[in-house]
Amino acid sequence: MDALDVLNQEHRHIQRVLEVLERSVAKGRDGEFVSASLFLRAANFFLTFVDGSHHAKEMVLFQTMVAHRLPLAPGLLAQVSGEHGTGSEHAVAMLCAAEAMLRGGETDPSRMLDAADDWLRLYRGHTGVEEAQVFPMARRLLPAGILDRMRTRFARIEASHGSLAEAAEAMERAFAPVPAGRLFPRGPVCSF
């Protein structure tokens, strides 16, 4: 597995969290109860693992592409790099709105749902550009040895933040939809 495989795999893990968040946004828009703690945890996931780890790895890739003078479309790296900052702003907005809901200072989830929608929309477009344009060019034009060295740098970044895959799995487990008829565990609940 090289550095580009790692980034693509991380996109799949992030997608799992996006699906959990998207289901909750849809429920909230339909007037159903949504857990502010889910939005708080999602915002923390985005800030810690997506911004802190995944985007740091992408910046290593972007810097390497520039250093090797790959023929990038004008403004492409500036666009995707700028989207990282915008994504952070949306995550902070979601975090603040979720905290307000949890403190009881706000009862209308609209601000929280809007911030989540903004993040979802941005990230989907962002990932599409990276996977359609940036990653394929890097795969074609960067030597395998460079990709291996990048993978080593990625491991150091991940060591300082923890595993994005494990964090995504924990989010997915914690906020998975409850199957119909499974509100309570099967079998005896208490033994006296």
C-alpha positions as CSV (number, residue, x, y, z in Angstrom):
1,M,0.0,0.0,0.0
2,D,1.5,3.3,-1.0
3,A,0.7,6.9,0.1
4,L,-2.1,7.4,-2.4
5,D,-3.7,4.1,-1.4
6,V,-3.7,5.4,2.2
7,L,-5.4,8.7,1.2
8,N,-8.1,6.9,-0.9
9,Q,-8.7,4.4,1.9
10,E,-9.1,7.3,4.4
11,H,-11.7,8.9,2.0
12,R,-13.7,5.7,2.3
13,H,-13.5,5.8,6.1
14,I,-14.5,9.5,6.2
15,Q,-17.4,8.6,3.8
16,R,-18.8,6.2,6.5
17,V,-18.9,9.1,9.0
18,L,-20.5,11.3,6.4
19,E,-23.3,8.7,5.9
20,V,-24.0,8.7,9.6
21,L,-24.1,12.5,9.7
22,E,-26.2,12.7,6.5
23,R,-28.9,10.3,8.0
24,S,-29.1,12.5,11.1
25,V,-29.4,15.7,9.1
26,A,-32.2,14.2,7.1
27,K,-34.0,13.1,10.3
28,G,-33.6,16.6,11.7
29,R,-34.9,18.2,8.6
30,D,-37.9,15.9,8.8
31,G,-38.6,17.2,12.4
32,E,-37.4,14.1,14.2
33,F,-35.1,14.2,17.2
34,V,-31.4,14.3,16.4
35,S,-28.6,13.8,18.9
36,A,-26.5,17.0,19.4
37,S,-23.8,14.7,20.8
38,L,-23.6,13.0,17.4
39,F,-22.9,16.4,15.7
40,L,-20.4,17.3,18.5
41,R,-18.6,14.0,18.0
42,A,-18.7,14.4,14.2
43,A,-17.3,17.9,14.4
44,N,-14.5,16.7,16.7
45,F,-13.8,13.8,14.3
46,F,-13.5,16.3,11.4
47,L,-11.2,18.6,13.3
48,T,-9.0,15.9,14.8
49,F,-8.8,13.2,12.2
50,V,-9.9,14.9,8.9
51,D,-8.1,18.2,9.5
52,G,-5.4,17.1,11.8
53,S,-4.4,13.8,10.2
54,H,-5.9,13.3,6.7
55,H,-5.4,16.9,5.5
56,A,-1.9,17.0,6.9
57,K,-1.1,13.9,4.8
58,E,-2.6,15.5,1.7
59,M,-0.5,18.6,2.3
60,V,2.6,16.3,2.2
61,L,1.3,15.0,-1.2
62,F,0.7,18.6,-2.5
63,Q,4.1,19.8,-1.4
64,T,5.7,16.8,-3.0
65,M,3.8,17.4,-6.3
66,V,4.9,21.1,-6.3
67,A,8.5,20.1,-5.4
68,H,8.6,17.7,-8.4
69,R,7.0,20.3,-10.7
70,L,4.0,18.2,-11.7
71,P,2.0,19.9,-14.5
72,L,-1.0,20.9,-12.3
73,A,-4.0,22.9,-13.6
74,P,-3.6,26.5,-12.5
75,G,-5.1,27.0,-9.0
76,L,-5.9,23.3,-8.5
77,L,-3.8,22.9,-5.3
78,A,-4.8,26.3,-4.1
79,Q,-8.5,25.3,-4.5
80,V,-8.2,22.0,-2.6
81,S,-5.9,23.6,0.1
82,G,-8.4,26.4,0.6
83,E,-11.2,23.9,0.9
84,H,-9.4,22.4,3.9
85,G,-9.7,25.8,5.7
86,T,-13.3,26.2,4.7
87,G,-14.0,22.7,6.0
88,S,-12.5,23.6,9.4
89,E,-14.7,26.6,9.6
90,H,-17.8,24.5,8.9
91,A,-16.7,21.9,11.5
92,V,-16.2,24.6,14.1
93,A,-19.6,26.1,13.3
94,M,-21.1,22.6,13.8
95,L,-19.2,22.1,17.0
96,C,-20.4,25.5,18.4
97,A,-24.0,24.8,17.4
98,A,-24.0,21.3,18.9
99,E,-22.5,22.6,22.2
100,A,-25.2,25.3,22.4
101,M,-27.8,22.6,21.9
102,L,-26.2,20.4,24.6
103,R,-26.0,23.3,27.1
104,G,-29.7,24.0,26.5
105,G,-29.0,27.5,25.2
106,E,-30.5,26.6,21.9
107,T,-33.5,24.4,21.1
108,D,-33.7,24.8,17.4
109,P,-31.2,22.4,15.6
110,S,-31.3,24.5,12.4
111,R,-27.9,26.1,12.9
112,M,-26.3,22.7,13.7
113,L,-28.0,21.0,10.7
114,D,-27.0,23.9,8.3
115,A,-23.3,23.7,9.4
116,A,-23.4,19.9,8.9
117,D,-25.0,20.3,5.4
118,D,-22.3,22.9,4.5
119,W,-19.6,20.4,5.6
120,L,-21.2,17.5,3.7
121,R,-21.5,19.5,0.5
122,L,-18.0,20.9,0.6
123,Y,-16.4,17.5,1.4
124,R,-18.1,15.6,-1.4
125,G,-17.0,18.1,-4.0
126,H,-13.5,18.3,-2.5
127,T,-13.0,14.5,-2.5
128,G,-14.3,14.3,-6.1
129,V,-11.6,16.7,-7.3
130,E,-8.8,15.0,-5.4
131,E,-9.8,11.5,-6.7
132,A,-10.5,12.6,-10.3
133,Q,-7.6,15.0,-10.8
134,V,-4.9,15.2,-8.1
135,F,-4.4,11.5,-7.1
136,P,-4.3,10.1,-10.6
137,M,-1.7,12.6,-11.7
138,A,0.4,11.9,-8.6
139,R,0.1,8.1,-9.3
140,R,1.3,8.6,-13.0
141,L,4.1,11.0,-12.4
142,L,5.6,10.5,-8.9
143,P,8.2,7.7,-8.6
144,A,7.4,4.8,-6.4
145,G,10.2,5.6,-4.1
146,I,8.8,9.0,-3.4
147,L,5.4,7.5,-2.7
148,D,7.0,5.1,-0.2
149,R,8.8,7.9,1.6
150,M,5.5,9.8,1.8
151,R,3.9,6.7,3.4
152,T,6.6,6.8,6.1
153,R,5.7,10.5,6.8
154,F,2.0,9.6,6.9
155,A,2.7,7.0,9.6
156,R,4.3,9.7,11.7
157,I,1.3,12.0,11.2
158,E,-1.1,9.2,12.1
159,A,0.9,8.3,15.2
160,S,0.3,11.8,16.6
161,H,-3.5,11.7,16.0
162,G,-4.5,8.1,16.3
163,S,-6.2,5.9,13.7
164,L,-8.7,7.6,11.4
165,A,-10.2,4.2,10.5
166,E,-10.7,3.3,14.2
167,A,-12.3,6.7,14.9
168,A,-14.7,6.3,11.9
169,E,-15.6,2.8,13.1
170,A,-16.4,4.1,16.6
171,M,-18.6,6.9,15.2
172,E,-20.4,4.4,13.0
173,R,-21.0,2.0,15.8
174,A,-22.1,4.7,18.3
175,F,-24.6,6.2,16.0
176,A,-25.8,3.3,13.9
177,P,-29.6,3.2,13.3
178,V,-31.4,0.9,15.7
179,P,-33.1,-1.9,13.7
180,A,-36.9,-2.1,14.1
181,G,-37.9,-4.2,17.1
182,R,-34.4,-4.0,18.7
183,L,-34.9,-1.2,21.1
184,F,-33.8,-3.5,24.0
185,P,-31.3,-6.3,24.1
186,R,-32.5,-9.8,23.7
187,G,-32.6,-12.1,26.7
188,P,-32.7,-11.2,30.3
189,V,-31.7,-7.6,31.1
190,C,-31.3,-8.0,34.8
191,S,-30.5,-11.1,36.9
192,F,-31.5,-11.0,40.5
